[in-house]
Amino acid sequence: MKKNIHPDYKIVEVTCGCGEKFMCGTTKNTPTLSVEICSQCHPFFTGKQKMVDTGGRVERFQRKFGAGLK
């Protein structure tokens, strides 16, 4: 490997929108990261169906293709 071309890898605190905090490795030059969804609140990991509406996309989809989809 070439020297002095790789970014620094550091451990930072990540804060989710649900309030969960955990440590993660990153090359981003910041002491903390914020995320909207994590493994504690994501429907795939929790098993709960939850619509994550970003900018009205879910509502727009339901108007276009019918509200019968759930």
HTML snippet that shows the backbone in 3Dmol.js (N, CA, C, O; Angstrom):
<script src="https://3Dmol.org/build/3Dmol-min.js"></script>
<div id="view" style="width:600px;height:400px;position:relative"></div>
<script>
const pdb = `
ATOM      1  N   MET A   1       0.828  -1.179   0.000  1.00  0.00           N
ATOM      2  CA  MET A   1       0.000   0.000   0.000  1.00  0.00           C
ATOM      3  C   MET A   1       0.876   1.247   0.000  1.00  0.00           C
ATOM      4  O   MET A   1       1.922   1.287   0.648  1.00  0.00           O
ATOM      5  N   LYS A   2       0.442   2.248  -0.723  1.00  0.00           N
ATOM      6  CA  LYS A   2       1.165   3.508  -0.734  1.00  0.00           C
ATOM      7  C   LYS A   2       0.934   4.247   0.581  1.00  0.00           C
ATOM      8  O   LYS A   2      -0.147   4.165   1.164  1.00  0.00           O
ATOM      9  N   LYS A   3       1.929   4.951   1.031  1.00  0.00           N
ATOM     10  CA  LYS A   3       1.837   5.693   2.276  1.00  0.00           C
ATOM     11  C   LYS A   3       1.272   7.092   2.022  1.00  0.00           C
ATOM     12  O   LYS A   3       1.472   7.680   0.959  1.00  0.00           O
ATOM     13  N   ASN A   4       0.563   7.604   3.026  1.00  0.00           N
ATOM     14  CA  ASN A   4       0.042   8.970   3.055  1.00  0.00           C
ATOM     15  C   ASN A   4      -1.002   9.285   1.979  1.00  0.00           C
ATOM     16  O   ASN A   4      -1.165  10.453   1.624  1.00  0.00           O
ATOM     17  N   ILE A   5      -1.711   8.285   1.449  1.00  0.00           N
ATOM     18  CA  ILE A   5      -2.786   8.569   0.497  1.00  0.00           C
ATOM     19  C   ILE A   5      -4.144   8.145   1.036  1.00  0.00           C
ATOM     20  O   ILE A   5      -5.171   8.490   0.453  1.00  0.00           O
ATOM     21  N   HIS A   6      -4.168   7.407   2.132  1.00  0.00           N
ATOM     22  CA  HIS A   6      -5.425   6.895   2.679  1.00  0.00           C
ATOM     23  C   HIS A   6      -5.972   7.842   3.742  1.00  0.00           C
ATOM     24  O   HIS A   6      -5.201   8.412   4.514  1.00  0.00           O
ATOM     25  N   PRO A   7      -7.297   8.017   3.794  1.00  0.00           N
ATOM     26  CA  PRO A   7      -7.875   8.904   4.809  1.00  0.00           C
ATOM     27  C   PRO A   7      -7.754   8.292   6.203  1.00  0.00           C
ATOM     28  O   PRO A   7      -7.640   7.075   6.352  1.00  0.00           O
ATOM     29  N   ASP A   8      -7.781   9.144   7.208  1.00  0.00           N
ATOM     30  CA  ASP A   8      -7.738   8.674   8.591  1.00  0.00           C
ATOM     31  C   ASP A   8      -9.059   8.002   8.930  1.00  0.00           C
ATOM     32  O   ASP A   8     -10.127   8.499   8.572  1.00  0.00           O
ATOM     33  N   TYR A   9      -8.981   6.876   9.619  1.00  0.00           N
ATOM     34  CA  TYR A   9     -10.168   6.131  10.057  1.00  0.00           C
ATOM     35  C   TYR A   9     -10.306   6.351  11.549  1.00  0.00           C
ATOM     36  O   TYR A   9      -9.397   6.033  12.316  1.00  0.00           O
ATOM     37  N   LYS A  10     -11.443   6.895  11.965  1.00  0.00           N
ATOM     38  CA  LYS A  10     -11.639   7.187  13.378  1.00  0.00           C
ATOM     39  C   LYS A  10     -13.018   6.726  13.840  1.00  0.00           C
ATOM     40  O   LYS A  10     -13.917   6.502  13.030  1.00  0.00           O
ATOM     41  N   ILE A  11     -13.166   6.589  15.144  1.00  0.00           N
ATOM     42  CA  ILE A  11     -14.424   6.184  15.757  1.00  0.00           C
ATOM     43  C   ILE A  11     -15.182   7.447  16.168  1.00  0.00           C
ATOM     44  O   ILE A  11     -14.627   8.316  16.839  1.00  0.00           O
ATOM     45  N   VAL A  12     -16.467   7.547  15.758  1.00  0.00           N
ATOM     46  CA  VAL A  12     -17.302   8.694  16.081  1.00  0.00           C
ATOM     47  C   VAL A  12     -18.607   8.234  16.718  1.00  0.00           C
ATOM     48  O   VAL A  12     -18.982   7.067  16.608  1.00  0.00           O
ATOM     49  N   GLU A  13     -19.288   9.145  17.377  1.00  0.00           N
ATOM     50  CA  GLU A  13     -20.600   8.851  17.959  1.00  0.00           C
ATOM     51  C   GLU A  13     -21.674   9.164  16.925  1.00  0.00           C
ATOM     52  O   GLU A  13     -21.684  10.247  16.340  1.00  0.00           O
ATOM     53  N   VAL A  14     -22.577   8.211  16.702  1.00  0.00           N
ATOM     54  CA  VAL A  14     -23.669   8.372  15.752  1.00  0.00           C
ATOM     55  C   VAL A  14     -24.958   8.518  16.549  1.00  0.00           C
ATOM     56  O   VAL A  14     -25.217   7.736  17.464  1.00  0.00           O
ATOM     57  N   THR A  15     -25.771   9.521  16.204  1.00  0.00           N
ATOM     58  CA  THR A  15     -27.050   9.754  16.863  1.00  0.00           C
ATOM     59  C   THR A  15     -28.166   9.582  15.841  1.00  0.00           C
ATOM     60  O   THR A  15     -28.146  10.207  14.780  1.00  0.00           O
ATOM     61  N   CYS A  16     -29.137   8.735  16.161  1.00  0.00           N
ATOM     62  CA  CYS A  16     -30.273   8.473  15.282  1.00  0.00           C
ATOM     63  C   CYS A  16     -31.420   9.411  15.647  1.00  0.00           C
ATOM     64  O   CYS A  16     -31.448   9.978  16.739  1.00  0.00           O
ATOM     65  N   GLY A  17     -32.351   9.564  14.736  1.00  0.00           N
ATOM     66  CA  GLY A  17     -33.537  10.370  14.981  1.00  0.00           C
ATOM     67  C   GLY A  17     -34.420   9.815  16.084  1.00  0.00           C
ATOM     68  O   GLY A  17     -35.192  10.558  16.690  1.00  0.00           O
ATOM     69  N   CYS A  18     -34.317   8.505  16.355  1.00  0.00           N
ATOM     70  CA  CYS A  18     -35.118   7.881  17.411  1.00  0.00           C
ATOM     71  C   CYS A  18     -34.493   8.081  18.786  1.00  0.00           C
ATOM     72  O   CYS A  18     -35.113   7.746  19.795  1.00  0.00           O
ATOM     73  N   GLY A  19     -33.277   8.621  18.845  1.00  0.00           N
ATOM     74  CA  GLY A  19     -32.607   8.863  20.116  1.00  0.00           C
ATOM     75  C   GLY A  19     -31.500   7.871  20.426  1.00  0.00           C
ATOM     76  O   GLY A  19     -30.743   8.078  21.374  1.00  0.00           O
ATOM     77  N   GLU A  20     -31.389   6.821  19.666  1.00  0.00           N
ATOM     78  CA  GLU A  20     -30.345   5.806  19.863  1.00  0.00           C
ATOM     79  C   GLU A  20     -28.976   6.410  19.559  1.00  0.00           C
ATOM     80  O   GLU A  20     -28.822   7.154  18.590  1.00  0.00           O
ATOM     81  N   LYS A  21     -27.989   6.090  20.386  1.00  0.00           N
ATOM     82  CA  LYS A  21     -26.610   6.536  20.164  1.00  0.00           C
ATOM     83  C   LYS A  21     -25.698   5.316  20.160  1.00  0.00           C
ATOM     84  O   LYS A  21     -25.859   4.407  20.975  1.00  0.00           O
ATOM     85  N   PHE A  22     -24.738   5.305  19.235  1.00  0.00           N
ATOM     86  CA  PHE A  22     -23.783   4.212  19.155  1.00  0.00           C
ATOM     87  C   PHE A  22     -22.501   4.712  18.511  1.00  0.00           C
ATOM     88  O   PHE A  22     -22.472   5.791  17.919  1.00  0.00           O
ATOM     89  N   MET A  23     -21.454   3.929  18.628  1.00  0.00           N
ATOM     90  CA  MET A  23     -20.154   4.287  18.077  1.00  0.00           C
ATOM     91  C   MET A  23     -19.967   3.564  16.740  1.00  0.00           C
ATOM     92  O   MET A  23     -20.408   2.427  16.573  1.00  0.00           O
ATOM     93  N   CYS A  24     -19.311   4.235  15.796  1.00  0.00           N
ATOM     94  CA  CYS A  24     -19.107   3.675  14.462  1.00  0.00           C
ATOM     95  C   CYS A  24     -17.813   4.238  13.894  1.00  0.00           C
ATOM     96  O   CYS A  24     -17.410   5.348  14.243  1.00  0.00           O
ATOM     97  N   GLY A  25     -17.165   3.485  13.027  1.00  0.00           N
ATOM     98  CA  GLY A  25     -15.951   3.949  12.376  1.00  0.00           C
ATOM     99  C   GLY A  25     -16.267   4.684  11.089  1.00  0.00           C
ATOM    100  O   GLY A  25     -17.183   4.302  10.361  1.00  0.00           O
ATOM    101  N   THR A  26     -15.509   5.744  10.799  1.00  0.00           N
ATOM    102  CA  THR A  26     -15.741   6.517   9.594  1.00  0.00           C
ATOM    103  C   THR A  26     -14.456   7.226   9.173  1.00  0.00           C
ATOM    104  O   THR A  26     -13.529   7.383   9.969  1.00  0.00           O
ATOM    105  N   THR A  27     -14.417   7.644   7.929  1.00  0.00           N
ATOM    106  CA  THR A  27     -13.317   8.473   7.437  1.00  0.00           C
ATOM    107  C   THR A  27     -13.749   9.927   7.325  1.00  0.00           C
ATOM    108  O   THR A  27     -12.949  10.787   6.956  1.00  0.00           O
ATOM    109  N   LYS A  28     -15.007  10.206   7.642  1.00  0.00           N
ATOM    110  CA  LYS A  28     -15.514  11.575   7.596  1.00  0.00           C
ATOM    111  C   LYS A  28     -14.870  12.389   8.708  1.00  0.00           C
ATOM    112  O   LYS A  28     -14.716  11.902   9.829  1.00  0.00           O
ATOM    113  N   ASN A  29     -14.499  13.604   8.408  1.00  0.00           N
ATOM    114  CA  ASN A  29     -13.778  14.444   9.359  1.00  0.00           C
ATOM    115  C   ASN A  29     -14.755  15.218  10.241  1.00  0.00           C
ATOM    116  O   ASN A  29     -14.896  16.432  10.095  1.00  0.00           O
ATOM    117  N   THR A  30     -15.428  14.519  11.156  1.00  0.00           N
ATOM    118  CA  THR A  30     -16.388  15.124  12.068  1.00  0.00           C
ATOM    119  C   THR A  30     -16.430  14.309  13.357  1.00  0.00           C
ATOM    120  O   THR A  30     -16.237  13.094  13.314  1.00  0.00           O
ATOM    121  N   PRO A  31     -16.677  14.943  14.500  1.00  0.00           N
ATOM    122  CA  PRO A  31     -16.706  14.191  15.761  1.00  0.00           C
ATOM    123  C   PRO A  31     -18.002  13.398  15.974  1.00  0.00           C
ATOM    124  O   PRO A  31     -18.004  12.417  16.718  1.00  0.00           O
ATOM    125  N   THR A  32     -19.112  13.812  15.326  1.00  0.00           N
ATOM    126  CA  THR A  32     -20.382  13.106  15.466  1.00  0.00           C
ATOM    127  C   THR A  32     -21.064  13.002  14.110  1.00  0.00           C
ATOM    128  O   THR A  32     -20.778  13.772  13.193  1.00  0.00           O
ATOM    129  N   LEU A  33     -21.972  12.034  14.001  1.00  0.00           N
ATOM    130  CA  LEU A  33     -22.800  11.864  12.806  1.00  0.00           C
ATOM    131  C   LEU A  33     -24.254  11.790  13.238  1.00  0.00           C
ATOM    132  O   LEU A  33     -24.552  11.319  14.336  1.00  0.00           O
ATOM    133  N   SER A  34     -25.164  12.250  12.384  1.00  0.00           N
ATOM    134  CA  SER A  34     -26.594  12.133  12.629  1.00  0.00           C
ATOM    135  C   SER A  34     -27.207  11.336  11.492  1.00  0.00           C
ATOM    136  O   SER A  34     -26.913  11.578  10.321  1.00  0.00           O
ATOM    137  N   VAL A  35     -28.070  10.374  11.847  1.00  0.00           N
ATOM    138  CA  VAL A  35     -28.777   9.575  10.851  1.00  0.00           C
ATOM    139  C   VAL A  35     -30.267   9.629  11.156  1.00  0.00           C
ATOM    140  O   VAL A  35     -30.663   9.880  12.294  1.00  0.00           O
ATOM    141  N   GLU A  36     -31.094   9.392  10.138  1.00  0.00           N
ATOM    142  CA  GLU A  36     -32.538   9.429  10.321  1.00  0.00           C
ATOM    143  C   GLU A  36     -33.085   8.112  10.840  1.00  0.00           C
ATOM    144  O   GLU A  36     -34.092   8.098  11.549  1.00  0.00           O
ATOM    145  N   ILE A  37     -32.437   7.007  10.499  1.00  0.00           N
ATOM    146  CA  ILE A  37     -32.963   5.697  10.855  1.00  0.00           C
ATOM    147  C   ILE A  37     -31.801   4.755  11.128  1.00  0.00           C
ATOM    148  O   ILE A  37     -30.777   4.810  10.446  1.00  0.00           O
ATOM    149  N   CYS A  38     -31.959   3.889  12.127  1.00  0.00           N
ATOM    150  CA  CYS A  38     -30.895   2.958  12.505  1.00  0.00           C
ATOM    151  C   CYS A  38     -31.483   1.562  12.685  1.00  0.00           C
ATOM    152  O   CYS A  38     -32.668   1.356  12.422  1.00  0.00           O
ATOM    153  N   SER A  39     -30.686   0.616  13.121  1.00  0.00           N
ATOM    154  CA  SER A  39     -31.161  -0.751  13.284  1.00  0.00           C
ATOM    155  C   SER A  39     -32.142  -0.894  14.440  1.00  0.00           C
ATOM    156  O   SER A  39     -32.858  -1.893  14.505  1.00  0.00           O
ATOM    157  N   GLN A  40     -32.197   0.069  15.350  1.00  0.00           N
ATOM    158  CA  GLN A  40     -33.144   0.005  16.465  1.00  0.00           C
ATOM    159  C   GLN A  40     -34.546   0.462  16.061  1.00  0.00           C
ATOM    160  O   GLN A  40     -35.519   0.114  16.729  1.00  0.00           O
ATOM    161  N   CYS A  41     -34.664   1.239  14.976  1.00  0.00           N
ATOM    162  CA  CYS A  41     -35.981   1.745  14.570  1.00  0.00           C
ATOM    163  C   CYS A  41     -36.355   1.376  13.130  1.00  0.00           C
ATOM    164  O   CYS A  41     -37.466   1.682  12.697  1.00  0.00           O
ATOM    165  N   HIS A  42     -35.460   0.726  12.379  1.00  0.00           N
ATOM    166  CA  HIS A  42     -35.751   0.345  10.997  1.00  0.00           C
ATOM    167  C   HIS A  42     -36.731  -0.827  10.976  1.00  0.00           C
ATOM    168  O   HIS A  42     -36.555  -1.779  11.737  1.00  0.00           O
ATOM    169  N   PRO A  43     -37.763  -0.784  10.122  1.00  0.00           N
ATOM    170  CA  PRO A  43     -38.768  -1.856  10.090  1.00  0.00           C
ATOM    171  C   PRO A  43     -38.190  -3.236   9.784  1.00  0.00           C
ATOM    172  O   PRO A  43     -38.736  -4.234  10.254  1.00  0.00           O
ATOM    173  N   PHE A  44     -37.123  -3.328   9.025  1.00  0.00           N
ATOM    174  CA  PHE A  44     -36.538  -4.630   8.708  1.00  0.00           C
ATOM    175  C   PHE A  44     -36.039  -5.323   9.969  1.00  0.00           C
ATOM    176  O   PHE A  44     -36.205  -6.534  10.116  1.00  0.00           O
ATOM    177  N   PHE A  45     -35.434  -4.577  10.871  1.00  0.00           N
ATOM    178  CA  PHE A  45     -34.871  -5.150  12.088  1.00  0.00           C
ATOM    179  C   PHE A  45     -35.892  -5.271  13.212  1.00  0.00           C
ATOM    180  O   PHE A  45     -35.799  -6.182  14.035  1.00  0.00           O
ATOM    181  N   THR A  46     -36.876  -4.354  13.259  1.00  0.00           N
ATOM    182  CA  THR A  46     -37.854  -4.374  14.346  1.00  0.00           C
ATOM    183  C   THR A  46     -39.041  -5.273  14.047  1.00  0.00           C
ATOM    184  O   THR A  46     -39.700  -5.752  14.971  1.00  0.00           O
ATOM    185  N   GLY A  47     -39.325  -5.509  12.775  1.00  0.00           N
ATOM    186  CA  GLY A  47     -40.480  -6.322  12.403  1.00  0.00           C
ATOM    187  C   GLY A  47     -41.776  -5.544  12.401  1.00  0.00           C
ATOM    188  O   GLY A  47     -42.831  -6.125  12.147  1.00  0.00           O
ATOM    189  N   LYS A  48     -41.740  -4.259  12.673  1.00  0.00           N
ATOM    190  CA  LYS A  48     -42.930  -3.417  12.681  1.00  0.00           C
ATOM    191  C   LYS A  48     -43.019  -2.668  11.365  1.00  0.00           C
ATOM    192  O   LYS A  48     -42.025  -2.129  10.881  1.00  0.00           O
ATOM    193  N   GLN A  49     -44.214  -2.636  10.787  1.00  0.00           N
ATOM    194  CA  GLN A  49     -44.426  -1.899   9.543  1.00  0.00           C
ATOM    195  C   GLN A  49     -44.555  -0.424   9.873  1.00  0.00           C
ATOM    196  O   GLN A  49     -45.391  -0.039  10.691  1.00  0.00           O
ATOM    197  N   LYS A  50     -43.740   0.397   9.248  1.00  0.00           N
ATOM    198  CA  LYS A  50     -43.772   1.830   9.511  1.00  0.00           C
ATOM    199  C   LYS A  50     -43.471   2.548   8.202  1.00  0.00           C
ATOM    200  O   LYS A  50     -42.482   2.246   7.535  1.00  0.00           O
ATOM    201  N   MET A  51     -44.314   3.484   7.841  1.00  0.00           N
ATOM    202  CA  MET A  51     -44.089   4.270   6.632  1.00  0.00           C
ATOM    203  C   MET A  51     -43.160   5.423   6.977  1.00  0.00           C
ATOM    204  O   MET A  51     -43.477   6.241   7.841  1.00  0.00           O
ATOM    205  N   VAL A  52     -42.032   5.491   6.318  1.00  0.00           N
ATOM    206  CA  VAL A  52     -41.102   6.595   6.505  1.00  0.00           C
ATOM    207  C   VAL A  52     -41.356   7.563   5.362  1.00  0.00           C
ATOM    208  O   VAL A  52     -40.935   7.329   4.230  1.00  0.00           O
ATOM    209  N   ASP A  53     -42.047   8.651   5.667  1.00  0.00           N
ATOM    210  CA  ASP A  53     -42.463   9.609   4.649  1.00  0.00           C
ATOM    211  C   ASP A  53     -41.466  10.754   4.564  1.00  0.00           C
ATOM    212  O   ASP A  53     -41.355  11.561   5.486  1.00  0.00           O
ATOM    213  N   THR A  54     -40.748  10.819   3.461  1.00  0.00           N
ATOM    214  CA  THR A  54     -39.785  11.888   3.239  1.00  0.00           C
ATOM    215  C   THR A  54     -40.324  12.803   2.155  1.00  0.00           C
ATOM    216  O   THR A  54     -40.362  12.426   0.984  1.00  0.00           O
ATOM    217  N   GLY A  55     -40.726  13.961   2.521  1.00  0.00           N
ATOM    218  CA  GLY A  55     -41.198  14.944   1.547  1.00  0.00           C
ATOM    219  C   GLY A  55     -42.509  14.572   0.885  1.00  0.00           C
ATOM    220  O   GLY A  55     -42.744  14.980  -0.252  1.00  0.00           O
ATOM    221  N   GLY A  56     -43.384  13.807   1.553  1.00  0.00           N
ATOM    222  CA  GLY A  56     -44.685  13.454   1.002  1.00  0.00           C
ATOM    223  C   GLY A  56     -44.653  12.378  -0.058  1.00  0.00           C
ATOM    224  O   GLY A  56     -45.624  12.223  -0.798  1.00  0.00           O
ATOM    225  N   ARG A  57     -43.572  11.632  -0.157  1.00  0.00           N
ATOM    226  CA  ARG A  57     -43.438  10.612  -1.203  1.00  0.00           C
ATOM    227  C   ARG A  57     -44.454   9.491  -1.047  1.00  0.00           C
ATOM    228  O   ARG A  57     -45.007   9.003  -2.033  1.00  0.00           O
ATOM    229  N   VAL A  58     -44.702   9.078   0.211  1.00  0.00           N
ATOM    230  CA  VAL A  58     -45.656   7.984   0.441  1.00  0.00           C
ATOM    231  C   VAL A  58     -47.050   8.429   0.029  1.00  0.00           C
ATOM    232  O   VAL A  58     -47.762   7.701  -0.663  1.00  0.00           O
ATOM    233  N   GLU A  59     -47.437   9.622   0.454  1.00  0.00           N
ATOM    234  CA  GLU A  59     -48.761  10.136   0.101  1.00  0.00           C
ATOM    235  C   GLU A  59     -48.907  10.287  -1.406  1.00  0.00           C
ATOM    236  O   GLU A  59     -49.952   9.941  -1.956  1.00  0.00           O
ATOM    237  N   ARG A  60     -47.898  10.791  -2.076  1.00  0.00           N
ATOM    238  CA  ARG A  60     -47.926  10.959  -3.529  1.00  0.00           C
ATOM    239  C   ARG A  60     -48.033   9.598  -4.233  1.00  0.00           C
ATOM    240  O   ARG A  60     -48.753   9.464  -5.222  1.00  0.00           O
ATOM    241  N   PHE A  61     -47.315   8.597  -3.720  1.00  0.00           N
ATOM    242  CA  PHE A  61     -47.389   7.250  -4.289  1.00  0.00           C
ATOM    243  C   PHE A  61     -48.786   6.668  -4.118  1.00  0.00           C
ATOM    244  O   PHE A  61     -49.324   6.061  -5.044  1.00  0.00           O
ATOM    245  N   GLN A  62     -49.379   6.850  -2.930  1.00  0.00           N
ATOM    246  CA  GLN A  62     -50.710   6.302  -2.684  1.00  0.00           C
ATOM    247  C   GLN A  62     -51.762   6.985  -3.542  1.00  0.00           C
ATOM    248  O   GLN A  62     -52.697   6.326  -3.995  1.00  0.00           O
ATOM    249  N   ARG A  63     -51.636   8.297  -3.781  1.00  0.00           N
ATOM    250  CA  ARG A  63     -52.567   8.980  -4.677  1.00  0.00           C
ATOM    251  C   ARG A  63     -52.442   8.462  -6.105  1.00  0.00           C
ATOM    252  O   ARG A  63     -53.442   8.301  -6.805  1.00  0.00           O
ATOM    253  N   LYS A  64     -51.221   8.205  -6.528  1.00  0.00           N
ATOM    254  CA  LYS A  64     -50.980   7.789  -7.901  1.00  0.00           C
ATOM    255  C   LYS A  64     -51.414   6.339  -8.152  1.00  0.00           C
ATOM    256  O   LYS A  64     -52.022   6.046  -9.181  1.00  0.00           O
ATOM    257  N   PHE A  65     -51.106   5.433  -7.219  1.00  0.00           N
ATOM    258  CA  PHE A  65     -51.360   4.022  -7.442  1.00  0.00           C
ATOM    259  C   PHE A  65     -52.479   3.446  -6.593  1.00  0.00           C
ATOM    260  O   PHE A  65     -52.753   2.250  -6.685  1.00  0.00           O
ATOM    261  N   GLY A  66     -53.127   4.243  -5.779  1.00  0.00           N
ATOM    262  CA  GLY A  66     -54.246   3.775  -4.975  1.00  0.00           C
ATOM    263  C   GLY A  66     -53.841   3.520  -3.550  1.00  0.00           C
ATOM    264  O   GLY A  66     -52.734   3.055  -3.280  1.00  0.00           O
ATOM    265  N   ALA A  67     -54.733   3.822  -2.643  1.00  0.00           N
ATOM    266  CA  ALA A  67     -54.451   3.684  -1.224  1.00  0.00           C
ATOM    267  C   ALA A  67     -54.670   2.250  -0.744  1.00  0.00           C
ATOM    268  O   ALA A  67     -54.516   1.986   0.449  1.00  0.00           O
ATOM    269  N   GLY A  68     -55.016   1.330  -1.612  1.00  0.00           N
ATOM    270  CA  GLY A  68     -55.265  -0.065  -1.223  1.00  0.00           C
ATOM    271  C   GLY A  68     -54.001  -0.823  -0.852  1.00  0.00           C
ATOM    272  O   GLY A  68     -54.087  -1.918  -0.296  1.00  0.00           O
ATOM    273  N   LEU A  69     -52.836  -0.272  -1.145  1.00  0.00           N
ATOM    274  CA  LEU A  69     -51.573  -0.935  -0.807  1.00  0.00           C
ATOM    275  C   LEU A  69     -51.208  -0.655   0.635  1.00  0.00           C
ATOM    276  O   LEU A  69     -51.174   0.502   1.055  1.00  0.00           O
ATOM    277  N   LYS A  70     -50.937  -1.688   1.388  1.00  0.00           N
ATOM    278  CA  LYS A  70     -50.522  -1.500   2.787  1.00  0.00           C
ATOM    279  C   LYS A  70     -49.475  -2.481   3.141  1.00  0.00           C
ATOM    280  O   LYS A  70     -48.993  -2.489   4.273  1.00  0.00           O
TER     281      LYS A  70
END
`;
const viewer = $3Dmol.createViewer("view");
viewer.addModel(pdb, "pdb");
viewer.setStyle({}, {cartoon: {color: "spectrum"}});
viewer.zoomTo();
viewer.render();
</script>
